[in-house]
């Protein structure tokens, strides 16, 4: 049940995160303050970040794939 609540809260928050360009930092996972711990307990912060900034993460994945492909296809025996 807790997982469903966290995902539901993330789905409610991600449109606002996208509009205001907000993302949950590592402080929420680390629980640096009581506020961060409470928010992390109630919201799927990783899922909210992914949904709000999906295109940034996908572009980063594509760039990493292109760099690895370039390395694999280079002729190192010149």
Biopython code that builds the backbone (N, CA, C, O; Angstrom):
import numpy as np
from Bio.PDB.StructureBuilder import StructureBuilder

atoms = [
    (1, "UNK", "N", (0.813, -1.197, 0.000)),
    (1, "UNK", "CA", (0.000, 0.000, 0.000)),
    (1, "UNK", "C", (0.859, 1.264, 0.000)),
    (1, "UNK", "O", (0.535, 2.239, -0.678)),
    (2, "UNK", "N", (1.950, 1.244, 0.759)),
    (2, "UNK", "CA", (2.829, 2.400, 0.834)),
    (2, "UNK", "C", (3.416, 2.733, -0.537)),
    (2, "UNK", "O", (3.567, 3.906, -0.879)),
    (3, "UNK", "N", (3.746, 1.710, -1.319)),
    (3, "UNK", "CA", (4.322, 1.924, -2.644)),
    (3, "UNK", "C", (3.311, 2.614, -3.568)),
    (3, "UNK", "O", (3.681, 3.486, -4.354)),
    (4, "UNK", "N", (2.054, 2.227, -3.474)),
    (4, "UNK", "CA", (1.016, 2.843, -4.304)),
    (4, "UNK", "C", (0.825, 4.314, -3.942)),
    (4, "UNK", "O", (0.649, 5.157, -4.821)),
    (5, "UNK", "N", (0.861, 4.614, -2.659)),
    (5, "UNK", "CA", (0.712, 6.002, -2.211)),
    (5, "UNK", "C", (1.878, 6.843, -2.705)),
    (5, "UNK", "O", (1.680, 7.965, -3.172)),
    (6, "UNK", "N", (3.095, 6.309, -2.604)),
    (6, "UNK", "CA", (4.274, 7.050, -3.060)),
    (6, "UNK", "C", (4.201, 7.318, -4.559)),
    (6, "UNK", "O", (4.517, 8.422, -5.002)),
    (7, "UNK", "N", (3.793, 6.335, -5.338)),
    (7, "UNK", "CA", (3.684, 6.517, -6.779)),
    (7, "UNK", "C", (2.572, 7.498, -7.147)),
    (7, "UNK", "O", (2.727, 8.309, -8.060)),
    (8, "UNK", "N", (1.444, 7.418, -6.426)),
    (8, "UNK", "CA", (0.338, 8.336, -6.670)),
    (8, "UNK", "C", (0.772, 9.778, -6.391)),
    (8, "UNK", "O", (0.486, 10.674, -7.184)),
    (9, "UNK", "N", (1.456, 10.003, -5.274)),
    (9, "UNK", "CA", (1.934, 11.345, -4.939)),
    (9, "UNK", "C", (2.934, 11.852, -5.976)),
    (9, "UNK", "O", (2.943, 13.038, -6.308)),
    (10, "UNK", "N", (3.768, 10.963, -6.481)),
    (10, "UNK", "CA", (4.722, 11.360, -7.524)),
    (10, "UNK", "C", (3.993, 11.790, -8.791)),
    (10, "UNK", "O", (4.388, 12.759, -9.441)),
    (11, "UNK", "N", (2.933, 11.073, -9.140)),
    (11, "UNK", "CA", (2.164, 11.432, -10.332)),
    (11, "UNK", "C", (1.456, 12.781, -10.155)),
    (11, "UNK", "O", (1.268, 13.511, -11.128)),
    (12, "UNK", "N", (1.068, 13.110, -8.932)),
    (12, "UNK", "CA", (0.455, 14.414, -8.672)),
    (12, "UNK", "C", (1.474, 15.551, -8.764)),
    (12, "UNK", "O", (1.144, 16.653, -9.202)),
    (13, "UNK", "N", (2.697, 15.282, -8.353)),
    (13, "UNK", "CA", (3.708, 16.334, -8.282)),
    (13, "UNK", "C", (4.444, 16.590, -9.591)),
    (13, "UNK", "O", (4.873, 17.717, -9.837)),
    (14, "UNK", "N", (4.603, 15.573, -10.440)),
    (14, "UNK", "CA", (5.505, 15.750, -11.566)),
    (14, "UNK", "C", (5.100, 16.838, -12.569)),
    (14, "UNK", "O", (5.995, 17.440, -13.161)),
    (15, "UNK", "N", (3.809, 17.131, -12.801)),
    (15, "UNK", "CA", (3.516, 18.253, -13.707)),
    (15, "UNK", "C", (4.038, 19.593, -13.173)),
    (15, "UNK", "O", (4.525, 20.424, -13.939)),
    (16, "UNK", "N", (3.933, 19.796, -11.854)),
    (16, "UNK", "CA", (4.455, 21.021, -11.261)),
    (16, "UNK", "C", (5.977, 21.054, -11.303)),
    (16, "UNK", "O", (6.577, 22.113, -11.484)),
    (17, "UNK", "N", (6.593, 19.894, -11.135)),
    (17, "UNK", "CA", (8.053, 19.818, -11.222)),
    (17, "UNK", "C", (8.521, 20.195, -12.619)),
    (17, "UNK", "O", (9.539, 20.869, -12.780)),
    (18, "UNK", "N", (7.785, 19.763, -13.616)),
    (18, "UNK", "CA", (8.132, 20.070, -14.996)),
    (18, "UNK", "C", (7.985, 21.571, -15.271)),
    (18, "UNK", "O", (8.845, 22.175, -15.913)),
    (19, "UNK", "N", (6.902, 22.162, -14.787)),
    (19, "UNK", "CA", (6.653, 23.595, -15.010)),
    (19, "UNK", "C", (7.725, 24.446, -14.331)),
    (19, "UNK", "O", (8.260, 25.376, -14.934)),
    (20, "UNK", "N", (8.033, 24.126, -13.078)),
    (20, "UNK", "CA", (8.969, 24.942, -12.304)),
    (20, "UNK", "C", (10.412, 24.436, -12.382)),
    (20, "UNK", "O", (11.290, 24.968, -11.702)),
    (21, "UNK", "N", (10.661, 23.420, -13.200)),
    (21, "UNK", "CA", (12.002, 22.863, -13.401)),
    (21, "UNK", "C", (12.644, 22.449, -12.066)),
    (21, "UNK", "O", (13.820, 22.718, -11.821)),
    (22, "UNK", "N", (11.863, 21.803, -11.225)),
    (22, "UNK", "CA", (12.328, 21.323, -9.923)),
    (22, "UNK", "C", (12.655, 19.845, -10.022)),
    (22, "UNK", "O", (11.983, 19.109, -10.744)),
    (23, "UNK", "N", (13.671, 19.405, -9.313)),
    (23, "UNK", "CA", (13.927, 17.973, -9.189)),
    (23, "UNK", "C", (14.326, 17.658, -7.746)),
    (23, "UNK", "O", (14.883, 18.500, -7.042)),
    (24, "UNK", "N", (14.029, 16.437, -7.328)),
    (24, "UNK", "CA", (14.395, 15.998, -5.993)),
    (24, "UNK", "C", (15.874, 15.638, -5.989)),
    (24, "UNK", "O", (16.323, 14.817, -6.788)),
    (25, "UNK", "N", (16.620, 16.249, -5.094)),
    (25, "UNK", "CA", (18.060, 16.009, -5.021)),
    (25, "UNK", "C", (18.365, 14.758, -4.195)),
    (25, "UNK", "O", (17.464, 14.088, -3.692)),
    (26, "UNK", "N", (19.643, 14.469, -4.072)),
    (26, "UNK", "CA", (20.080, 13.321, -3.275)),
    (26, "UNK", "C", (19.761, 13.502, -1.791)),
    (26, "UNK", "O", (19.683, 12.527, -1.044)),
    (27, "UNK", "N", (19.581, 14.737, -1.377)),
    (27, "UNK", "CA", (19.266, 14.993, 0.033)),
    (27, "UNK", "C", (18.006, 14.265, 0.473)),
    (27, "UNK", "O", (17.890, 13.864, 1.630)),
    (28, "UNK", "N", (17.065, 14.094, -0.443)),
    (28, "UNK", "CA", (15.829, 13.388, -0.093)),
    (28, "UNK", "C", (16.107, 11.903, 0.147)),
    (28, "UNK", "O", (15.559, 11.315, 1.080)),
    (29, "UNK", "N", (16.952, 11.296, -0.685)),
    (29, "UNK", "CA", (17.307, 9.888, -0.466)),
    (29, "UNK", "C", (18.153, 9.734, 0.784)),
    (29, "UNK", "O", (17.993, 8.768, 1.531)),
    (30, "UNK", "N", (19.045, 10.672, 1.013)),
    (30, "UNK", "CA", (19.933, 10.588, 2.170)),
    (30, "UNK", "C", (19.233, 10.960, 3.467)),
    (30, "UNK", "O", (19.697, 10.596, 4.548)),
    (31, "UNK", "N", (18.111, 11.688, 3.372)),
    (31, "UNK", "CA", (17.374, 12.087, 4.574)),
    (31, "UNK", "C", (18.143, 13.055, 5.441)),
    (31, "UNK", "O", (18.244, 12.859, 6.652)),
    (32, "UNK", "N", (18.691, 14.107, 4.834)),
    (32, "UNK", "CA", (19.534, 15.041, 5.586)),
    (32, "UNK", "C", (18.771, 15.823, 6.650)),
    (32, "UNK", "O", (19.353, 16.195, 7.669)),
    (33, "UNK", "N", (17.493, 16.077, 6.437)),
    (33, "UNK", "CA", (16.675, 16.754, 7.448)),
    (33, "UNK", "C", (15.385, 15.953, 7.642)),
    (33, "UNK", "O", (15.086, 15.037, 6.876)),
    (34, "UNK", "N", (14.648, 16.307, 8.653)),
    (34, "UNK", "CA", (13.368, 15.642, 8.907)),
    (34, "UNK", "C", (12.423, 15.858, 7.727)),
    (34, "UNK", "O", (11.714, 14.937, 7.322)),
    (35, "UNK", "N", (12.410, 17.066, 7.175)),
    (35, "UNK", "CA", (11.566, 17.363, 6.013)),
    (35, "UNK", "C", (11.899, 16.433, 4.845)),
    (35, "UNK", "O", (10.995, 15.877, 4.220)),
    (36, "UNK", "N", (13.196, 16.262, 4.545)),
    (36, "UNK", "CA", (13.606, 15.387, 3.446)),
    (36, "UNK", "C", (13.167, 13.945, 3.695)),
    (36, "UNK", "O", (12.724, 13.265, 2.770)),
    (37, "UNK", "N", (13.287, 13.480, 4.924)),
    (37, "UNK", "CA", (12.886, 12.109, 5.255)),
    (37, "UNK", "C", (11.386, 11.905, 5.076)),
    (37, "UNK", "O", (10.952, 10.876, 4.560)),
    (38, "UNK", "N", (10.590, 12.895, 5.506)),
    (38, "UNK", "CA", (9.135, 12.795, 5.384)),
    (38, "UNK", "C", (8.728, 12.783, 3.916)),
    (38, "UNK", "O", (7.905, 11.966, 3.505)),
    (39, "UNK", "N", (9.304, 13.691, 3.124)),
    (39, "UNK", "CA", (8.958, 13.745, 1.697)),
    (39, "UNK", "C", (9.366, 12.446, 1.011)),
    (39, "UNK", "O", (8.604, 11.907, 0.208)),
    (40, "UNK", "N", (10.549, 11.940, 1.313)),
    (40, "UNK", "CA", (11.004, 10.692, 0.689)),
    (40, "UNK", "C", (10.100, 9.522, 1.068)),
    (40, "UNK", "O", (9.881, 8.614, 0.266)),
    (41, "UNK", "N", (9.586, 9.549, 2.273)),
    (41, "UNK", "CA", (8.682, 8.480, 2.729)),
    (41, "UNK", "C", (7.331, 8.540, 2.020)),
    (41, "UNK", "O", (6.692, 7.506, 1.826)),
    (42, "UNK", "N", (6.889, 9.738, 1.629)),
    (42, "UNK", "CA", (5.569, 9.920, 1.039)),
    (42, "UNK", "C", (5.555, 9.995, -0.478)),
    (42, "UNK", "O", (4.500, 9.826, -1.090)),
    (43, "UNK", "N", (6.712, 10.248, -1.107)),
    (43, "UNK", "CA", (6.760, 10.469, -2.564)),
    (43, "UNK", "C", (7.837, 9.587, -3.180)),
    (43, "UNK", "O", (8.937, 9.466, -2.640)),
    (44, "UNK", "N", (7.517, 8.981, -4.295)),
    (44, "UNK", "CA", (8.511, 8.254, -5.082)),
    (44, "UNK", "C", (9.350, 9.299, -5.815)),
    (44, "UNK", "O", (9.041, 9.673, -6.946)),
    (45, "UNK", "N", (10.416, 9.768, -5.157)),
    (45, "UNK", "CA", (11.180, 10.895, -5.693)),
    (45, "UNK", "C", (11.891, 10.534, -6.998)),
    (45, "UNK", "O", (11.980, 11.367, -7.900)),
    (46, "UNK", "N", (12.387, 9.333, -7.106)),
    (46, "UNK", "CA", (13.065, 8.916, -8.335)),
    (46, "UNK", "C", (12.075, 8.863, -9.495)),
    (46, "UNK", "O", (12.378, 9.340, -10.589)),
    (47, "UNK", "N", (10.912, 8.297, -9.269)),
    (47, "UNK", "CA", (9.887, 8.241, -10.306)),
    (47, "UNK", "C", (9.389, 9.615, -10.698)),
    (47, "UNK", "O", (9.137, 9.871, -11.875)),
    (48, "UNK", "N", (9.243, 10.506, -9.725)),
    (48, "UNK", "CA", (8.803, 11.869, -10.029)),
    (48, "UNK", "C", (9.848, 12.592, -10.865)),
    (48, "UNK", "O", (9.505, 13.291, -11.819)),
    (49, "UNK", "N", (11.120, 12.430, -10.515)),
    (49, "UNK", "CA", (12.187, 13.040, -11.316)),
    (49, "UNK", "C", (12.165, 12.491, -12.737)),
    (49, "UNK", "O", (12.277, 13.249, -13.700)),
    (50, "UNK", "N", (12.021, 11.193, -12.868)),
    (50, "UNK", "CA", (12.018, 10.567, -14.190)),
    (50, "UNK", "C", (10.849, 11.073, -15.033)),
    (50, "UNK", "O", (11.037, 11.411, -16.202)),
    (51, "UNK", "N", (9.658, 11.128, -14.465)),
    (51, "UNK", "CA", (8.491, 11.582, -15.220)),
    (51, "UNK", "C", (8.586, 13.057, -15.586)),
    (51, "UNK", "O", (8.192, 13.443, -16.687)),
    (52, "UNK", "N", (9.098, 13.884, -14.690)),
    (52, "UNK", "CA", (9.158, 15.315, -14.943)),
    (52, "UNK", "C", (10.236, 15.680, -15.959)),
    (52, "UNK", "O", (10.067, 16.629, -16.725)),
    (53, "UNK", "N", (11.332, 14.942, -15.973)),
    (53, "UNK", "CA", (12.471, 15.294, -16.830)),
    (53, "UNK", "C", (12.866, 14.127, -17.727)),
    (53, "UNK", "O", (14.049, 13.891, -17.969)),
    (54, "UNK", "N", (11.891, 13.418, -18.205)),
    (54, "UNK", "CA", (12.100, 12.222, -19.009)),
    (54, "UNK", "C", (12.980, 12.473, -20.229)),
    (54, "UNK", "O", (13.876, 11.681, -20.520)),
    (55, "UNK", "N", (12.733, 13.568, -20.943)),
    (55, "UNK", "CA", (13.487, 13.820, -22.172)),
    (55, "UNK", "C", (14.970, 14.063, -21.887)),
    (55, "UNK", "O", (15.820, 13.714, -22.706)),
    (56, "UNK", "N", (15.288, 14.656, -20.737)),
    (56, "UNK", "CA", (16.698, 14.862, -20.393)),
    (56, "UNK", "C", (17.401, 13.532, -20.144)),
    (56, "UNK", "O", (18.528, 13.322, -20.591)),
    (57, "UNK", "N", (16.719, 12.633, -19.423)),
    (57, "UNK", "CA", (17.313, 11.333, -19.137)),
    (57, "UNK", "C", (17.462, 10.506, -20.411)),
    (57, "UNK", "O", (18.472, 9.827, -20.594)),
    (58, "UNK", "N", (16.484, 10.558, -21.275)),
    (58, "UNK", "CA", (16.573, 9.793, -22.525)),
    (58, "UNK", "C", (17.684, 10.313, -23.413)),
    (58, "UNK", "O", (18.406, 9.522, -24.018)),
    (59, "UNK", "N", (17.842, 11.645, -23.507)),
    (59, "UNK", "CA", (18.914, 12.209, -24.308)),
    (59, "UNK", "C", (20.273, 11.806, -23.751)),
    (59, "UNK", "O", (21.195, 11.520, -24.515)),
    (60, "UNK", "N", (20.405, 11.782, -22.432)),
    (60, "UNK", "CA", (21.664, 11.361, -21.826)),
    (60, "UNK", "C", (21.941, 9.900, -22.153)),
    (60, "UNK", "O", (23.082, 9.544, -22.449)),
    (61, "UNK", "N", (20.930, 9.054, -22.105)),
    (61, "UNK", "CA", (21.118, 7.641, -22.444)),
    (61, "UNK", "C", (21.536, 7.477, -23.897)),
    (61, "UNK", "O", (22.397, 6.653, -24.205)),
    (62, "UNK", "N", (20.943, 8.246, -24.784)),
    (62, "UNK", "CA", (21.303, 8.151, -26.199)),
    (62, "UNK", "C", (22.732, 8.600, -26.428)),
    (62, "UNK", "O", (23.465, 7.975, -27.195)),
    (63, "UNK", "N", (23.138, 9.685, -25.768)),
    (63, "UNK", "CA", (24.509, 10.166, -25.938)),
    (63, "UNK", "C", (25.521, 9.159, -25.426)),
    (63, "UNK", "O", (26.570, 8.968, -26.041)),
    (64, "UNK", "N", (25.226, 8.519, -24.318)),
    (64, "UNK", "CA", (26.131, 7.505, -23.780)),
    (64, "UNK", "C", (26.237, 6.346, -24.773)),
    (64, "UNK", "O", (27.330, 5.836, -25.019)),
    (65, "UNK", "N", (25.114, 5.935, -25.336)),
    (65, "UNK", "CA", (25.132, 4.851, -26.312)),
    (65, "UNK", "C", (25.939, 5.203, -27.550)),
    (65, "UNK", "O", (26.656, 4.354, -28.079)),
    (66, "UNK", "N", (25.837, 6.446, -28.024)),
    (66, "UNK", "CA", (26.603, 6.859, -29.205)),
    (66, "UNK", "C", (28.092, 6.860, -28.910)),
    (66, "UNK", "O", (28.882, 6.443, -29.757)),
    (67, "UNK", "N", (28.499, 7.319, -27.724)),
    (67, "UNK", "CA", (29.921, 7.345, -27.378)),
    (67, "UNK", "C", (30.469, 5.922, -27.305)),
    (67, "UNK", "O", (31.565, 5.654, -27.797)),
    (68, "UNK", "N", (29.716, 5.012, -26.696)),
    (68, "UNK", "CA", (30.171, 3.631, -26.598)),
    (68, "UNK", "C", (30.254, 2.991, -27.979)),
    (68, "UNK", "O", (31.177, 2.223, -28.252)),
    (69, "UNK", "N", (29.300, 3.300, -28.848)),
    (69, "UNK", "CA", (29.331, 2.766, -30.203)),
    (69, "UNK", "C", (30.559, 3.287, -30.944)),
    (69, "UNK", "O", (31.210, 2.535, -31.669)),
    (70, "UNK", "N", (30.878, 4.570, -30.766)),
    (70, "UNK", "CA", (32.054, 5.143, -31.422)),
    (70, "UNK", "C", (33.327, 4.464, -30.926)),
    (70, "UNK", "O", (34.235, 4.204, -31.717)),
    (71, "UNK", "N", (33.404, 4.178, -29.645)),
    (71, "UNK", "CA", (34.593, 3.509, -29.112)),
    (71, "UNK", "C", (34.720, 2.087, -29.646)),
    (71, "UNK", "O", (35.823, 1.638, -29.957)),
    (72, "UNK", "N", (33.609, 1.385, -29.754)),
    (72, "UNK", "CA", (33.664, 0.004, -30.230)),
    (72, "UNK", "C", (34.050, -0.093, -31.690)),
    (72, "UNK", "O", (34.666, -1.075, -32.105)),
    (73, "UNK", "N", (33.693, 0.917, -32.479)),
    (73, "UNK", "CA", (33.924, 0.827, -33.907)),
    (73, "UNK", "C", (35.246, 1.436, -34.350)),
    (73, "UNK", "O", (35.583, 1.341, -35.531)),
    (74, "UNK", "N", (36.008, 2.058, -33.457)),
    (74, "UNK", "CA", (37.295, 2.646, -33.825)),
    (74, "UNK", "C", (38.313, 1.539, -34.044)),
    (74, "UNK", "O", (38.272, 0.494, -33.395)),
    (75, "UNK", "N", (39.216, 1.790, -34.961)),
    (75, "UNK", "CA", (40.293, 0.839, -35.211)),
    (75, "UNK", "C", (41.467, 1.200, -34.319)),
    (75, "UNK", "O", (42.140, 2.202, -34.562)),
    (76, "UNK", "N", (41.723, 0.401, -33.290)),
    (76, "UNK", "CA", (42.766, 0.707, -32.324)),
    (76, "UNK", "C", (44.138, 0.171, -32.759)),
    (76, "UNK", "O", (45.128, 0.422, -32.072)),
    (77, "UNK", "N", (44.220, -0.546, -33.860)),
    (77, "UNK", "CA", (45.484, -1.155, -34.275)),
    (77, "UNK", "C", (46.208, -0.345, -35.333)),
    (77, "UNK", "O", (46.944, -0.924, -36.132)),
    (78, "UNK", "N", (46.034, 0.948, -35.375)),
    (78, "UNK", "CA", (46.719, 1.786, -36.377)),
    (78, "UNK", "C", (48.144, 1.999, -36.026)),
    (78, "UNK", "O", (48.865, 2.677, -36.758)),
]
sb = StructureBuilder()
sb.init_structure("model")
sb.init_model(0)
sb.init_chain("A")
sb.init_seg("    ")
for serial, (resi, resn, name, xyz) in enumerate(atoms, 1):
    if name == "N":
        sb.init_residue(resn, " ", resi, " ")
    sb.init_atom(name, np.array(xyz, "f"), 0.0, 1.0, " ", f" {name:<3s}", serial, name[0])
structure = sb.get_structure()
